[in-house]
Amino acid sequence: MNPEIKPQNPSNTNKGLEMYFSPEIAEKFAELEQNEKNFKVAQVVDTILLQESADLKDPIYSAELGGGAHPDRYDEFFSKLINNGGHMDWVDVAPLMLELAKKYISNEKYQNRKEIITFVKSAILEYLHGLENEKLDLAIMKYTIDHIDSLDQLFELLSAKL
């Protein structure tokens, strides 16, 4: 690994993410994400994930970076992971969002996702920094890239981890 890659400054880790640490706001935000627009975006991402993973060797190791509260999306991709022994790290810096994510997959429809998801409380750069090189087959980032302080560091880490 490049020795110049260092974890993000912890004092900046939550910059711009304050709402995800407030129980009332985080829960309302997660509820607001239950809308047609977000479901359509998730369907598009699901389709892209299937296309991009078509030539990957199973089992697929994936990560949703800045996952938020909704691992109740990507039905087709999760089916593929489950059927082929894959894995998903669901990474978020906000413990409240991870708790909401666990809640959203607590119903019977999503029980099997619990077998392949690891919920990881971490900032994106710190997660990537701690991951072994060439561990990831796919990394998913929606609505999160604008929260990264150093895009150069992000892409350098992704290059090493994918």
N, CA, C and O of each residue as an XYZ file, in Angstrom:
648
protein
N       0.837     -1.184      0.000
C       0.000      0.000      0.000
C       0.877      1.240      0.000
O       1.941      1.255      0.618
N       0.445      2.240     -0.668
C       1.145      3.503     -0.717
C       1.216      4.096      0.686
O       0.169      4.302      1.301
N       2.414      4.382      1.223
C       2.524      4.914      2.576
C       1.921      6.303      2.730
O       1.688      6.753      3.852
N       1.665      6.984      1.622
C       1.062      8.319      1.717
C      -0.432      8.259      1.995
O      -1.036      9.275      2.338
N      -1.031      7.091      1.852
C      -2.464      6.972      2.121
C      -2.655      6.811      3.612
O      -2.223      5.823      4.206
N      -3.299      7.780      4.200
C      -3.552      7.750      5.633
C      -5.050      7.915      5.868
O      -5.751      8.503      5.045
N      -5.538      7.395      6.993
C      -6.950      7.587      7.289
C      -7.304      9.066      7.337
O      -6.478      9.917      7.664
N      -8.540      9.340      7.005
C      -9.065     10.696      7.026
C      -8.935     11.271      8.431
O      -9.038     10.528      9.407
N      -8.717     12.546      8.552
C      -8.650     13.217      9.841
C      -9.956     12.980     10.607
O     -11.026     13.362     10.132
N      -9.876     12.348     11.800
C     -11.107     12.046     12.536
C     -11.966     13.269     12.833
O     -13.189     13.152     12.918
N     -11.355     14.433     12.992
C     -12.158     15.624     13.273
C     -13.009     16.022     12.074
O     -14.006     16.727     12.232
N     -12.628     15.577     10.869
C     -13.400     15.897      9.671
C     -14.352     14.779      9.259
O     -15.146     14.949      8.334
N     -14.277     13.638      9.941
C     -15.018     12.455      9.531
C     -16.516     12.722      9.407
O     -17.152     12.232      8.474
N     -17.076     13.478     10.316
C     -18.520     13.678     10.350
C     -18.954     15.026      9.792
O     -20.113     15.414      9.939
N     -18.041     15.737      9.160
C     -18.336     17.046      8.590
C     -19.440     16.923      7.531
O     -19.300     16.185      6.556
N     -20.521     17.646      7.735
C     -21.629     17.609      6.795
C     -22.568     16.432      6.999
O     -23.534     16.278      6.252
N     -22.303     15.609      7.989
C     -23.121     14.422      8.233
C     -23.863     14.492      9.568
O     -24.402     13.487     10.031
N     -23.891     15.641     10.171
C     -24.442     15.788     11.515
C     -25.858     15.240     11.649
O     -26.209     14.686     12.691
N     -26.675     15.387     10.608
C     -28.076     14.947     10.706
C     -28.190     13.443     10.915
O     -29.176     12.975     11.483
N     -27.198     12.677     10.465
C     -27.248     11.229     10.600
C     -26.939     10.762     12.023
O     -27.036      9.572     12.322
N     -26.572     11.689     12.889
C     -26.265     11.365     14.281
C     -27.372     11.811     15.226
O     -27.259     11.615     16.436
N     -28.421     12.397     14.708
C     -29.581     12.802     15.496
C     -30.679     11.756     15.311
O     -31.145     11.557     14.189
N     -31.103     11.082     16.386
C     -32.108     10.015     16.238
C     -33.378     10.460     15.514
O     -33.879      9.743     14.648
N     -33.893     11.622     15.859
C     -35.138     12.075     15.240
C     -34.957     12.372     13.752
O     -35.771     11.964     12.925
N     -33.893     13.079     13.428
C     -33.661     13.469     12.039
C     -33.294     12.246     11.198
O     -33.795     12.094     10.084
N     -32.431     11.375     11.715
C     -32.003     10.199     10.959
C     -33.202      9.313     10.616
O     -33.329      8.842      9.486
N     -34.070      9.091     11.588
C     -35.234      8.234     11.340
C     -36.185      8.874     10.326
O     -36.695      8.184      9.442
N     -36.428     10.171     10.439
C     -37.285     10.862      9.463
C     -36.660     10.821      8.071
O     -37.359     10.622      7.078
N     -35.350     11.008      8.003
C     -34.651     10.959      6.724
C     -34.810      9.582      6.085
O     -35.108      9.472      4.896
N     -34.608      8.536      6.881
C     -34.746      7.170      6.362
C     -36.170      6.920      5.859
O     -36.358      6.254      4.841
N     -37.155      7.440      6.552
C     -38.546      7.297      6.105
C     -38.780      8.046      4.795
O     -39.484      7.557      3.911
N     -38.188      9.230      4.673
C     -38.343     10.016      3.454
C     -37.707      9.325      2.254
O     -38.124      9.552      1.118
N     -36.708      8.490      2.492
C     -36.073      7.753      1.405
C     -36.961      6.636      0.858
O     -36.636      6.030     -0.163
N     -38.057      6.368      1.518
C     -39.012      5.365      1.051
C     -39.953      6.049      0.058
O     -41.138      6.234      0.335
N     -39.414      6.414     -1.084
C     -40.208      7.107     -2.090
C     -39.870      6.562     -3.478
O     -38.875      5.862     -3.669
N     -40.716      6.901     -4.420
C     -40.588      6.374     -5.785
C     -39.237      6.695     -6.412
O     -38.640      5.837     -7.061
N     -38.753      7.905     -6.229
C     -37.469      8.296     -6.819
C     -36.333      7.411     -6.295
O     -35.536      6.897     -7.080
N     -36.259      7.234     -4.986
C     -35.185      6.418     -4.425
C     -35.315      4.948     -4.814
O     -34.308      4.268     -5.010
N     -36.546      4.455     -4.928
C     -36.736      3.075     -5.370
C     -36.271      2.913     -6.820
O     -35.674      1.896     -7.172
N     -36.545      3.914     -7.656
C     -36.107      3.846     -9.058
C     -34.586      3.898     -9.165
O     -33.993      3.162     -9.954
N     -33.954      4.761     -8.378
C     -32.488      4.820     -8.370
C     -31.931      3.460     -7.951
O     -30.982      2.962     -8.558
N     -32.516      2.861     -6.917
C     -32.058      1.550     -6.450
C     -32.244      0.482     -7.529
O     -31.408     -0.412     -7.661
N     -33.312      0.564     -8.289
C     -33.525     -0.397     -9.378
C     -32.463     -0.238    -10.463
O     -31.966     -1.227    -11.002
N     -32.124      0.991    -10.778
C     -31.077      1.248    -11.771
C     -29.740      0.705    -11.252
O     -29.011      0.039    -11.986
N     -29.425      0.991     -9.997
C     -28.184      0.491     -9.411
C     -28.182     -1.036     -9.403
O     -27.160     -1.655     -9.699
N     -29.309     -1.639     -9.068
C     -29.430     -3.101     -9.067
C     -29.121     -3.673    -10.452
O     -28.395     -4.659    -10.573
N     -29.667     -3.058    -11.478
C     -29.420     -3.499    -12.859
C     -27.940     -3.367    -13.211
O     -27.356     -4.270    -13.810
N     -27.343     -2.248    -12.842
C     -25.917     -2.026    -13.118
C     -25.064     -3.041    -12.358
O     -24.097     -3.571    -12.906
N     -25.413     -3.312    -11.109
C     -24.663     -4.294    -10.325
C     -24.691     -5.672    -10.984
O     -23.675     -6.367    -11.029
N     -25.846     -6.056    -11.487
C     -25.944     -7.347    -12.168
C     -25.095     -7.363    -13.434
O     -24.407     -8.346    -13.712
N     -25.143     -6.277    -14.198
C     -24.343     -6.202    -15.420
C     -22.849     -6.231    -15.105
O     -22.091     -6.969    -15.735
N     -22.438     -5.445    -14.151
C     -21.019     -5.331    -13.825
C     -20.476     -6.583    -13.147
O     -19.275     -6.846    -13.209
N     -21.340     -7.355    -12.502
C     -20.878     -8.554    -11.809
C     -21.004     -9.809    -12.658
O     -20.607    -10.891    -12.224
N     -21.545     -9.682    -13.852
C     -21.802    -10.851    -14.700
C     -20.536    -11.668    -14.982
O     -20.597    -12.897    -15.034
N     -19.413    -11.015    -15.160
C     -18.179    -11.714    -15.499
C     -17.258    -11.930    -14.296
O     -16.143    -12.431    -14.442
N     -17.738    -11.546    -13.098
C     -16.915    -11.740    -11.909
C     -17.026    -13.174    -11.414
O     -18.073    -13.811    -11.524
N     -15.938    -13.655    -10.876
C     -15.907    -15.008    -10.325
C     -16.576    -15.009     -8.955
O     -16.309    -14.137     -8.128
N     -17.448    -15.989     -8.718
C     -18.104    -16.126     -7.417
C     -17.146    -16.777     -6.426
O     -16.298    -17.568     -6.837
N     -17.252    -16.477     -5.168
C     -18.199    -15.550     -4.563
C     -17.732    -14.098     -4.692
O     -16.535    -13.810     -4.658
N     -18.678    -13.211     -4.837
C     -18.403    -11.780     -4.973
C     -18.337    -11.141     -3.592
O     -19.207    -11.365     -2.750
N     -17.297    -10.346     -3.368
C     -17.162     -9.572     -2.136
C     -17.427     -8.117     -2.505
O     -16.706     -7.533     -3.314
N     -18.457     -7.542     -1.911
C     -18.870     -6.187     -2.262
C     -19.003     -5.325     -1.014
O     -19.042     -5.828      0.109
N     -19.070     -4.020     -1.236
C     -19.263     -3.081     -0.135
C     -20.134     -1.935     -0.609
O     -19.927     -1.388     -1.692
N     -21.090     -1.585      0.197
C     -21.898     -0.376     -0.002
C     -21.258      0.671      0.899
O     -21.369      0.592      2.123
N     -20.592      1.645      0.301
C     -19.840      2.655      1.038
C     -20.727      3.862      1.308
O     -21.129      4.567      0.382
N     -21.023      4.092      2.562
C     -21.987      5.111      2.939
C     -23.389      4.566      2.745
O     -24.265      5.245      2.210
N     -23.589      3.346      3.181
C     -24.813      2.584      2.891
C     -26.101      3.191      3.394
O     -27.138      3.048      2.747
N     -26.065      3.864      4.525
C     -27.298      4.418      5.060
C     -28.229      3.357      5.609
O     -27.784      2.322      6.105
N     -29.516      3.616      5.517
C     -30.527      2.818      6.212
C     -31.222      1.773      5.363
O     -32.129      1.107      5.862
N     -30.846      1.595      4.105
C     -31.695      0.778      3.233
C     -31.033     -0.394      2.515
O     -30.862     -0.360      1.296
N     -30.658     -1.434      3.270
C     -30.224     -2.663      2.598
C     -31.419     -3.504      2.148
O     -31.290     -4.691      1.848
N     -32.574     -2.859      2.110
C     -33.798     -3.501      1.616
C     -33.973     -3.212      0.121
O     -35.073     -3.349     -0.415
N     -32.901     -2.816     -0.543
C     -32.899     -2.539     -1.978
C     -32.028     -3.575     -2.679
O     -31.540     -4.508     -2.040
N     -31.829     -3.421     -3.975
C     -30.961     -4.296     -4.778
C     -31.396     -5.763     -4.698
O     -30.568     -6.638     -4.443
N     -32.664     -6.034     -4.909
C     -33.194     -7.393     -4.758
C     -32.454     -8.414     -5.615
O     -32.098     -9.486     -5.125
N     -32.221     -8.102     -6.874
C     -31.575     -9.060     -7.774
C     -30.108     -9.294     -7.394
O     -29.628    -10.427     -7.417
N     -29.409     -8.222     -7.048
C     -28.005     -8.375     -6.679
C     -27.869     -9.153     -5.374
O     -26.998    -10.014     -5.255
N     -28.717     -8.858     -4.402
C     -28.672     -9.618     -3.153
C     -28.995    -11.088     -3.399
O     -28.389    -11.967     -2.787
N     -29.932    -11.354     -4.277
C     -30.241    -12.760     -4.611
C     -29.009    -13.455     -5.169
O     -28.716    -14.598     -4.820
N     -28.290    -12.749     -6.042
C     -27.071    -13.317     -6.619
C     -26.035    -13.592     -5.525
O     -25.423    -14.660     -5.501
N     -25.845    -12.634     -4.630
C     -24.883    -12.828     -3.546
C     -25.272    -14.021     -2.678
O     -24.433    -14.859     -2.344
N     -26.531    -14.089     -2.324
C     -27.021    -15.166     -1.454
C     -26.860    -16.518     -2.137
O     -26.384    -17.472     -1.522
N     -27.249    -16.605     -3.384
C     -27.206    -17.884     -4.106
C     -25.797    -18.359     -4.419
O     -25.577    -19.550     -4.638
N     -24.835    -17.432     -4.440
C     -23.477    -17.794     -4.852
C     -22.437    -17.593     -3.754
O     -21.239    -17.538     -4.033
N     -22.893    -17.485     -2.510
C     -21.955    -17.380     -1.391
C     -21.237    -16.052     -1.288
O     -20.149    -15.977     -0.716
N     -21.829    -15.001     -1.834
C     -21.208    -13.678     -1.813
C     -21.335    -12.986     -0.471
O     -21.881    -13.535      0.486
N     -20.822    -11.773     -0.424
C     -20.804    -11.000      0.816
C     -20.960     -9.506      0.508
O     -20.560     -9.032     -0.555
N     -21.547     -8.782      1.459
C     -21.692     -7.325      1.353
C     -21.308     -6.707      2.693
O     -21.912     -7.017      3.719
N     -20.303     -5.830      2.683
C     -20.035     -4.981      3.840
C     -20.907     -3.757      3.671
O     -20.833     -3.074      2.650
N     -21.738     -3.474      4.668
C     -22.624     -2.308      4.649
C     -21.975     -1.277      5.558
O     -22.085     -1.365      6.781
N     -21.298     -0.299      4.963
C     -20.435      0.622      5.684
C     -21.120      1.980      5.851
O     -21.603      2.577      4.889
N     -21.145      2.446      7.095
C     -21.667      3.785      7.354
C     -20.993      4.317      8.614
O     -20.730      3.561      9.549
N     -20.720      5.597      8.638
C     -20.066      6.233      9.772
C     -21.040      6.468     10.923
O     -20.610      6.629     12.065
N     -22.344      6.490     10.644
C     -23.352      6.825     11.644
C     -23.983      5.564     12.235
O     -24.649      4.814     11.521
N     -23.781      5.326     13.524
C     -24.369      4.139     14.152
C     -25.894      4.097     14.026
O     -26.477      3.019     13.908
N     -26.534      5.253     14.050
C     -27.998      5.292     13.913
C     -28.445      4.763     12.555
O     -29.451      4.060     12.461
N     -27.711      5.095     11.517
C     -28.075      4.610     10.183
C     -27.906      3.095     10.098
O     -28.707      2.417      9.455
N     -26.887      2.571     10.733
C     -26.694      1.118     10.740
C     -27.805      0.425     11.522
O     -28.274     -0.641     11.124
N     -28.228      1.028     12.635
C     -29.340      0.447     13.397
C     -30.630      0.465     12.571
O     -31.396     -0.498     12.585
N     -30.860      1.556     11.859
C     -32.036      1.621     10.979
C     -31.925      0.602      9.854
O     -32.925     -0.003      9.467
N     -30.725      0.405      9.327
C     -30.515     -0.590      8.265
C     -30.877     -1.980      8.777
O     -31.538     -2.751      8.082
N     -30.446     -2.293      9.980
C     -30.780     -3.594     10.581
C     -32.294     -3.725     10.754
O     -32.866     -4.795     10.551
N     -32.918     -2.629     11.128
C     -34.383     -2.627     11.307
C     -35.095     -2.882      9.971
O     -36.064     -3.640      9.921
N     -34.616     -2.253      8.893
C     -35.268     -2.399      7.592
C     -35.178     -3.819      7.044
O     -36.024     -4.227      6.247
N     -34.169     -4.574      7.459
C     -34.101     -5.961      6.971
C     -34.526     -6.966      8.043
O     -34.253     -8.160      7.925
N     -35.191     -6.480      9.080
C     -35.613     -7.388     10.146
C     -36.885     -8.156      9.797
O     -37.210     -9.140     10.461
N     -37.610     -7.722      8.762
C     -38.820     -8.468      8.419
C     -38.469     -9.735      7.642
O     -37.359     -9.877      7.129
N     -39.403    -10.625      7.566
C     -39.185    -11.949      6.993
C     -38.662    -11.911      5.559
O     -37.867    -12.767      5.170
N     -39.097    -10.937      4.775
C     -38.700    -10.855      3.363
C     -37.186    -10.753      3.181
O     -36.649    -11.222      2.178
N     -36.499    -10.143      4.148
C     -35.068     -9.865      4.009
C     -34.197    -10.667      4.965
O     -32.998    -10.403      5.053
N     -34.746    -11.625      5.676
C     -33.985    -12.376      6.673
C     -32.698    -12.971      6.111
O     -31.667    -12.961      6.785
N     -32.747    -13.483      4.899
C     -31.552    -14.132      4.342
C     -30.414    -13.145      4.061
O     -29.264    -13.557      3.913
N     -30.717    -11.885      3.989
C     -29.656    -10.887      3.772
C     -28.754    -10.778      4.995
O     -27.574    -10.451      4.875
N     -29.310    -11.051      6.165
C     -28.520    -10.979      7.391
C     -27.348    -11.960      7.348
O     -26.330    -11.737      8.004
N     -27.485    -13.027      6.591
C     -26.440    -14.046      6.503
C     -25.215    -13.564      5.722
O     -24.113    -14.078      5.917
N     -25.402    -12.585      4.846
C     -24.289    -12.171      3.981
C     -23.854    -10.725      4.182
O     -22.869    -10.289      3.585
N     -24.576     -9.974      5.016
C     -24.216     -8.572      5.272
C     -23.450     -8.473      6.583
O     -23.841     -9.050      7.597
N     -22.350     -7.731      6.539
C     -21.664     -7.309      7.750
C     -21.850     -5.806      7.850
O     -21.483     -5.064      6.939
N     -22.423     -5.360      8.959
C     -22.608     -3.930      9.182
C     -21.332     -3.379      9.807
O     -20.883     -3.852     10.851
N     -20.756     -2.372      9.152
C     -19.461     -1.836      9.556
C     -19.610     -0.353      9.870
O     -19.962      0.440      8.997
N     -19.339      0.021     11.129
C     -19.357      1.433     11.500
C     -17.980      2.013     11.204
O     -17.008      1.758     11.915
N     -17.926      2.793     10.142
C     -16.649      3.373      9.731
C     -16.887      4.451      8.694
O     -17.856      4.405      7.936
N     -15.996      5.413      8.672
C     -15.957      6.351      7.561
C     -15.412      5.592      6.350
O     -14.692      4.606      6.506
N     -15.747      6.041      5.173
C     -15.397      5.328      3.947
C     -13.889      5.163      3.781
O     -13.413      4.059      3.518
N     -13.139      6.242      3.932
C     -11.697      6.150      3.732
C     -11.037      5.251      4.775
O     -10.109      4.508      4.456
N     -11.511      5.315      6.015
C     -10.950      4.453      7.056
C     -11.256      2.991      6.759
O     -10.398      2.127      6.943
N     -12.464      2.710      6.305
C     -12.827      1.337      5.944
C     -11.896      0.824      4.840
O     -11.325     -0.261      4.951
N     -11.754      1.603      3.795
C     -10.906      1.186      2.676
C      -9.453      1.042      3.111
O      -8.767      0.103      2.707
N      -8.993      1.966      3.924
C      -7.609      1.918      4.399
C      -7.341      0.603      5.141
O      -6.265      0.022      4.993
N      -8.295      0.133      5.929
C      -8.117     -1.069      6.728
C      -8.357     -2.374      5.988
O      -8.081     -3.450      6.519
N      -8.865     -2.290      4.778
C      -9.200     -3.481      3.992
C      -7.962     -3.980      3.251
O      -7.158     -3.185      2.766
N      -7.817     -5.293      3.169
C      -6.671     -5.827      2.429
C      -6.808     -5.501      0.947
O      -7.917     -5.385      0.426
N      -5.679     -5.354      0.282
C      -5.665     -5.048     -1.147
C      -6.327     -6.167     -1.939
O      -6.216     -7.344     -1.598
N      -7.010     -5.775     -2.995
C      -7.710     -6.679     -3.918
C      -8.776     -7.533     -3.231
O      -9.075     -8.634     -3.691
N      -9.343     -7.040     -2.145
C     -10.392     -7.753     -1.415
C     -11.759     -7.582     -2.084
O     -12.556     -8.519     -2.133
N     -12.022     -6.375     -2.596
C     -13.342     -6.052     -3.137
C     -13.465     -6.414     -4.610
O     -12.539     -6.226     -5.399
N     -14.628     -6.936     -4.952
C     -14.978     -7.123     -6.355
C     -15.814     -5.945     -6.854
O     -15.707     -5.549     -8.015
N     -16.639     -5.392     -5.979
C     -17.501     -4.259     -6.318
C     -17.598     -3.306     -5.134
O     -17.674     -3.738     -3.984
N     -17.596     -2.022     -5.420
C     -17.841     -0.998     -4.407
C     -18.982     -0.120     -4.916
O     -18.971      0.338     -6.059
N     -19.950      0.103     -4.057
C     -21.136      0.881     -4.416
C     -21.112      2.176     -3.608
O     -20.925      2.164     -2.392
N     -21.303      3.283     -4.306
C     -21.397      4.588     -3.641
C     -22.509      5.392     -4.304
O     -22.396      5.788     -5.463
N     -23.573      5.626     -3.565
C     -24.630      6.513     -4.034
C     -24.751      7.641     -3.009
O     -24.717      7.396     -1.803
N     -24.886      8.819     -3.472
C     -25.137      9.965     -2.588
C     -24.044     10.193     -1.555
O     -24.303     10.847     -0.545
N     -22.829      9.682     -1.764
C     -21.810      9.805     -0.725
C     -20.516     10.470     -1.172
O     -19.758     10.951     -0.330
N     -20.248     10.512     -2.438
C     -18.945     10.983     -2.899
C     -18.685     12.436     -2.487
O     -17.535     12.832     -2.294
N     -19.739     13.216     -2.354
C     -19.553     14.610     -1.960
C     -19.145     14.761     -0.493
O     -18.808     15.865     -0.064
N     -19.168     13.683      0.276
C     -18.741     13.719      1.673
C     -17.284     13.302      1.847
O     -16.792     13.246      2.974
N     -16.593     13.013      0.762
C     -15.202     12.576      0.828
C     -14.291     13.793      0.707
O     -14.383     14.555     -0.256
N     -13.412     13.969      1.691
C     -12.498     15.113      1.685
C     -11.462     15.032      0.573
O     -11.113     16.049     -0.025
N     -10.973     13.843      0.296
C      -9.899     13.690     -0.687
C     -10.298     12.648     -1.731
O     -10.213     11.444     -1.491
N     -10.730     13.131     -2.884
C     -11.111     12.207     -3.956
C      -9.897     11.457     -4.491
O     -10.013     10.302     -4.902
N      -8.737     12.103     -4.489
C      -7.521     11.408     -4.920
C      -7.262     10.198     -4.024
O      -6.956      9.108     -4.508
N      -7.386     10.402     -2.733
C      -7.168      9.304     -1.788
C      -8.233      8.222     -1.979
O      -7.917      7.033     -1.933
N      -9.475      8.616     -2.190
C     -10.547      7.647     -2.418
C     -10.222      6.769     -3.623
O     -10.279      5.543     -3.531
N      -9.886      7.383     -4.737
C      -9.639      6.606     -5.949
C      -8.361      5.772     -5.859
O      -8.284      4.686     -6.432
N      -7.371      6.276     -5.147
C      -6.165      5.480     -4.943
C      -6.474      4.248     -4.092
O      -6.003      3.149     -4.383
N      -7.258      4.438     -3.053
C      -7.645      3.307     -2.208
C      -8.524      2.317     -2.971
O      -8.314      1.106     -2.895
N      -9.501      2.831     -3.698
C     -10.360      1.938     -4.476
C      -9.544      1.150     -5.490
O      -9.785     -0.039     -5.701
N      -8.593      1.805     -6.109
C      -7.737      1.133     -7.089
C      -6.983     -0.031     -6.435
O      -6.808     -1.081     -7.052
N      -6.550      0.151     -5.218
C      -5.805     -0.903     -4.518
C      -6.727     -2.011     -4.004
O      -6.332     -3.176     -3.961
N      -7.928     -1.660     -3.622
C      -8.823     -2.627     -2.968
C      -9.666     -3.422     -3.952
O     -10.105     -4.528     -3.639
N      -9.898     -2.871     -5.139
C     -10.698     -3.578     -6.138
C      -9.828     -4.503     -6.975
O     -10.331     -5.182     -7.869
